């Protein structure tokens, strides 16, 4: 239970306020408890330990709809050239933040550049196609969905995104057919 873990984590931080692992645990607990303002105050109060918690800080800002600040946090990590296990999570979050900021073309490029064996490739294709549609590039979105089908086979999510791209092209009959296919899947 995340609530029960907090007193233990706070005791660790009371003994060593720069314990980055304890800070990260506290932030994860606060995130899971949806206490985002408290999590942000916590990460900002411990700048020395917070460097290890860049993903958590960026995610907290994202959840607080402070997307520009979230993106700044992510970009700082990438500028520093840090290579660690946070990078793929930061890349995924960066793509989503760009989308939320209305920077759809950049979001689509960010999704296309993500190389990760643990992330569902269908999710990457679906998000990339959604960003392309939002950017006003439905033909490219249809191409991305086509690549997804070739690589992964058809799924309901992929068929739905194909329908969205077809709607963006103005082909309502084709979109209805794609939606029917999505429903069958």
C-alpha positions as a Markdown table, in Angstrom:
| # | Residue | x | y | z |
|---|---|---|---|---|
| 1 | Unk | 0.0 | 0.0 | 0.0 |
| 2 | Unk | 1.4 | 3.3 | -1.1 |
| 3 | Unk | -0.1 | 5.2 | 1.9 |
| 4 | Unk | 1.5 | 2.8 | 4.3 |
| 5 | Unk | 4.9 | 3.1 | 2.7 |
| 6 | Unk | 5.1 | 6.9 | 3.1 |
| 7 | Unk | 5.9 | 7.0 | 6.8 |
| 8 | Unk | 8.8 | 4.6 | 6.3 |
| 9 | Unk | 10.1 | 6.6 | 3.3 |
| 10 | Unk | 9.8 | 9.8 | 5.3 |
| 11 | Unk | 11.8 | 8.3 | 8.1 |
| 12 | Unk | 14.6 | 7.4 | 5.7 |
| 13 | Unk | 14.5 | 10.9 | 4.2 |
| 14 | Unk | 14.6 | 12.4 | 7.7 |
| 15 | Unk | 17.9 | 10.6 | 8.3 |
| 16 | Unk | 19.3 | 11.4 | 4.8 |
| 17 | Unk | 17.4 | 14.0 | 2.9 |
| 18 | Unk | 19.6 | 13.5 | -0.1 |
| 19 | Unk | 18.8 | 9.8 | -0.5 |
| 20 | Unk | 17.7 | 9.8 | -4.1 |
| 21 | Unk | 16.3 | 6.3 | -4.0 |
| 22 | Unk | 14.1 | 7.2 | -1.1 |
| 23 | Unk | 13.0 | 10.4 | -2.8 |
| 24 | Unk | 12.1 | 8.4 | -5.9 |
| 25 | Unk | 10.1 | 5.9 | -3.9 |
| 26 | Unk | 8.2 | 8.8 | -2.2 |
| 27 | Unk | 7.4 | 10.4 | -5.6 |
| 28 | Unk | 6.1 | 7.1 | -7.0 |
| 29 | Unk | 3.9 | 6.7 | -3.9 |
| 30 | Unk | 2.5 | 10.2 | -4.2 |
| 31 | Unk | 1.9 | 9.7 | -7.9 |
| 32 | Unk | 0.1 | 6.5 | -7.3 |
| 33 | Unk | -2.0 | 8.3 | -4.7 |
| 34 | Unk | -2.7 | 11.1 | -7.2 |
| 35 | Unk | -1.2 | 13.7 | -4.9 |
| 36 | Unk | 0.6 | 15.6 | -7.7 |
| 37 | Unk | 0.9 | 19.0 | -6.0 |
| 38 | Unk | 2.5 | 17.4 | -2.9 |
| 39 | Unk | 4.8 | 15.4 | -5.2 |
| 40 | Unk | 5.9 | 18.5 | -7.0 |
| 41 | Unk | 6.6 | 20.3 | -3.8 |
| 42 | Unk | 8.6 | 17.3 | -2.6 |
| 43 | Unk | 10.8 | 17.1 | -5.7 |
| 44 | Unk | 11.4 | 20.8 | -5.7 |
| 45 | Unk | 12.4 | 20.8 | -2.0 |
| 46 | Unk | 15.2 | 18.3 | -2.6 |
| 47 | Unk | 17.2 | 19.6 | -5.7 |
| 48 | Unk | 20.3 | 17.5 | -5.0 |
| 49 | Unk | 18.4 | 14.2 | -5.0 |
| 50 | Unk | 15.9 | 15.3 | -7.6 |
| 51 | Unk | 18.3 | 14.8 | -10.6 |
| 52 | Unk | 17.7 | 11.1 | -10.4 |
| 53 | Unk | 14.0 | 11.7 | -10.5 |
| 54 | Unk | 13.7 | 13.7 | -13.7 |
| 55 | Unk | 11.1 | 11.3 | -15.1 |
| 56 | Unk | 8.9 | 11.5 | -12.0 |
| 57 | Unk | 9.2 | 15.4 | -12.0 |
| 58 | Unk | 8.3 | 15.6 | -15.7 |
| 59 | Unk | 5.4 | 13.2 | -15.2 |
| 60 | Unk | 4.1 | 15.1 | -12.2 |
| 61 | Unk | 4.2 | 18.3 | -14.3 |
| 62 | Unk | 2.4 | 16.5 | -17.1 |
| 63 | Unk | -0.3 | 15.3 | -14.8 |
| 64 | Unk | -0.7 | 18.9 | -13.5 |
| 65 | Unk | -1.2 | 20.1 | -17.1 |
| 66 | Unk | 2.0 | 22.1 | -16.9 |
| 67 | Unk | 3.1 | 20.7 | -20.2 |
| 68 | Unk | 5.7 | 23.3 | -21.1 |
| 69 | Unk | 7.5 | 22.8 | -17.8 |
| 70 | Unk | 7.3 | 19.1 | -18.3 |
| 71 | Unk | 8.9 | 19.4 | -21.7 |
| 72 | Unk | 11.6 | 21.7 | -20.3 |
| 73 | Unk | 12.4 | 19.1 | -17.6 |
| 74 | Unk | 12.7 | 16.4 | -20.3 |
| 75 | Unk | 14.8 | 18.5 | -22.6 |
| 76 | Unk | 17.2 | 19.3 | -19.7 |
| 77 | Unk | 17.9 | 15.6 | -19.2 |
| 78 | Unk | 18.5 | 15.1 | -23.0 |
| 79 | Unk | 20.8 | 18.1 | -23.2 |
| 80 | Unk | 22.9 | 16.8 | -20.3 |
| 81 | Unk | 23.4 | 13.7 | -22.4 |
| 82 | Unk | 22.4 | 11.4 | -19.6 |
| 83 | Unk | 21.9 | 7.8 | -20.8 |
| 84 | Unk | 20.1 | 5.6 | -18.4 |
| 85 | Unk | 16.9 | 3.6 | -17.9 |
| 86 | Unk | 14.8 | 6.7 | -17.7 |
| 87 | Unk | 15.4 | 7.6 | -21.3 |
| 88 | Unk | 12.8 | 5.5 | -23.0 |
| 89 | Unk | 10.2 | 6.6 | -20.4 |
| 90 | Unk | 11.2 | 10.2 | -21.0 |
| 91 | Unk | 11.1 | 9.8 | -24.8 |
| 92 | Unk | 7.5 | 8.4 | -24.5 |
| 93 | Unk | 6.5 | 11.2 | -22.2 |
| 94 | Unk | 8.1 | 13.8 | -24.5 |
| 95 | Unk | 6.1 | 12.5 | -27.4 |
| 96 | Unk | 2.9 | 12.8 | -25.4 |
| 97 | Unk | 3.7 | 16.2 | -24.0 |
| 98 | Unk | 4.4 | 17.5 | -27.5 |
| 99 | Unk | 1.0 | 16.2 | -28.6 |
| 100 | Unk | -0.7 | 17.9 | -25.6 |
| 101 | Unk | 1.2 | 21.2 | -26.5 |
| 102 | Unk | -0.3 | 21.0 | -30.0 |
| 103 | Unk | 3.1 | 20.3 | -31.6 |
| 104 | Unk | 1.7 | 17.3 | -33.5 |
| 105 | Unk | 4.3 | 17.1 | -36.2 |
| 106 | Unk | 7.1 | 16.9 | -33.6 |
| 107 | Unk | 5.0 | 14.4 | -31.6 |
| 108 | Unk | 4.7 | 12.2 | -34.7 |
| 109 | Unk | 8.5 | 12.4 | -35.3 |
| 110 | Unk | 9.2 | 11.6 | -31.6 |
| 111 | Unk | 6.9 | 8.5 | -31.7 |
| 112 | Unk | 8.6 | 7.4 | -35.0 |
| 113 | Unk | 12.1 | 7.7 | -33.5 |
| 114 | Unk | 11.3 | 5.6 | -30.3 |
| 115 | Unk | 13.1 | 2.3 | -30.4 |
| 116 | Unk | 12.2 | 0.1 | -27.5 |
| 117 | Unk | 11.5 | -3.6 | -27.3 |
| 118 | Unk | 9.4 | -3.3 | -24.2 |
| 119 | Unk | 6.9 | -0.7 | -25.5 |
| 120 | Unk | 4.0 | -2.1 | -27.5 |
| 121 | Unk | 4.7 | -1.2 | -31.1 |
| 122 | Unk | 1.0 | -1.0 | -31.8 |
| 123 | Unk | 0.8 | 1.8 | -29.2 |
| 124 | Unk | 3.6 | 3.7 | -30.9 |
| 125 | Unk | 2.0 | 3.4 | -34.4 |
| 126 | Unk | -1.5 | 4.4 | -33.1 |
| 127 | Unk | -0.1 | 7.4 | -31.3 |
| 128 | Unk | 2.0 | 8.4 | -34.3 |
| 129 | Unk | -0.9 | 8.1 | -36.6 |
| 130 | Unk | -3.1 | 10.2 | -34.2 |
| 131 | Unk | -0.4 | 12.9 | -34.1 |
| 132 | Unk | -0.2 | 12.9 | -37.9 |
| 133 | Unk | -4.0 | 13.3 | -38.2 |
| 134 | Unk | -4.0 | 16.1 | -35.7 |
| 135 | Unk | -1.2 | 17.8 | -37.7 |
| 136 | Unk | -3.3 | 17.6 | -40.8 |
| 137 | Unk | -1.4 | 14.8 | -42.5 |
| 138 | Unk | -4.0 | 12.1 | -42.9 |
| 139 | Unk | -2.2 | 10.5 | -45.9 |
| 140 | Unk | 0.9 | 9.9 | -43.8 |
| 141 | Unk | -1.3 | 8.6 | -40.9 |
| 142 | Unk | -2.9 | 6.1 | -43.3 |
| 143 | Unk | 0.7 | 5.0 | -44.3 |
| 144 | Unk | 1.7 | 4.6 | -40.7 |
| 145 | Unk | -1.4 | 2.5 | -40.0 |
| 146 | Unk | -0.6 | 0.4 | -43.1 |
| 147 | Unk | 2.9 | -0.3 | -41.8 |
| 148 | Unk | 1.4 | -1.3 | -38.4 |
| 149 | Unk | -0.9 | -3.8 | -40.1 |
| 150 | Unk | 1.9 | -5.2 | -42.2 |
| 151 | Unk | 4.1 | -5.6 | -39.1 |
| 152 | Unk | 1.6 | -6.5 | -36.4 |
| 153 | Unk | -1.6 | -7.6 | -38.1 |
| 154 | Unk | -4.8 | -5.7 | -37.7 |
| 155 | Unk | -6.2 | -4.8 | -34.2 |
| 156 | Unk | -9.2 | -2.9 | -33.1 |
| 157 | Unk | -7.0 | 0.1 | -32.1 |
| 158 | Unk | -5.2 | 0.1 | -35.4 |
| 159 | Unk | -8.5 | -0.2 | -37.4 |
| 160 | Unk | -10.0 | 2.6 | -35.3 |
| 161 | Unk | -7.0 | 4.9 | -36.1 |
| 162 | Unk | -7.2 | 3.9 | -39.7 |
| 163 | Unk | -10.9 | 5.1 | -39.6 |
| 164 | Unk | -9.8 | 8.4 | -38.0 |
| 165 | Unk | -7.2 | 9.0 | -40.7 |
| 166 | Unk | -9.7 | 8.2 | -43.4 |
| 167 | Unk | -12.2 | 10.6 | -41.8 |
| 168 | Unk | -9.5 | 13.3 | -41.9 |
| 169 | Unk | -9.2 | 12.6 | -45.6 |
| 170 | Unk | -12.9 | 13.2 | -46.0 |
| 171 | Unk | -13.8 | 9.6 | -47.0 |
| 172 | Unk | -16.7 | 8.8 | -44.7 |
| 173 | Unk | -17.7 | 5.6 | -46.6 |
| 174 | Unk | -14.2 | 4.2 | -46.2 |
| 175 | Unk | -14.1 | 5.3 | -42.5 |
| 176 | Unk | -17.4 | 3.5 | -41.9 |
| 177 | Unk | -15.9 | 0.4 | -43.4 |
| 178 | Unk | -12.8 | 0.7 | -41.2 |
| 179 | Unk | -15.0 | 1.2 | -38.1 |
| 180 | Unk | -16.9 | -1.9 | -39.0 |
| 181 | Unk | -13.6 | -3.8 | -39.2 |
| 182 | Unk | -12.6 | -2.4 | -35.8 |
| 183 | Unk | -15.8 | -3.5 | -34.3 |
| 184 | Unk | -15.3 | -7.1 | -35.7 |
| 185 | Unk | -11.8 | -7.2 | -34.2 |
